[in-house]
Amino acid sequence: MALVDVTINGRNYNLTCDEGQEEHLRTLAGDIDRKVCALLESVGQIGDTRLLLMAAVLTMDEHLAATQRLEAQAKALVDLSHANQAMKARLAESDQIAVEAVEAATKRVEDIATRLARA
């Protein structure tokens, strides 16, 4: 496990993470620090615990909104996939109808050519 020093709202914290995840943890802590600083500007100094709690709640709200958008996009993708499959089926059916029409026209032309040849 790696030990990472991060600063949030001017306070230093020592956190552990898996090896190789240090920079990611610093980035996450930086995001939290920016959120806490923004809260500090809007609500004032209400204590580190409350600021961190509010930052966590806001972060979870953003996470939930992103999850809901992702789920909506996944549903839209499934709907598009089903529509695509339906269109492929309709296209295949249209192709078959066109083939049958061309075959019928060809037969008629051949019949006419045969009758003309006999005449």
Protein Blocks (a to p, Z undefined) as FASTA:
>chain_A
ZZddddeehiacdddddehilmmmmmmmmmmmmmmmmmmmmnopnbjklmmmmmmmmmmm
mmmmmmmmmmmmmmmmmmmmmmmmmmmmmmmmmmmmmmmmmmmmmmmmmmmmmmmmmZZ
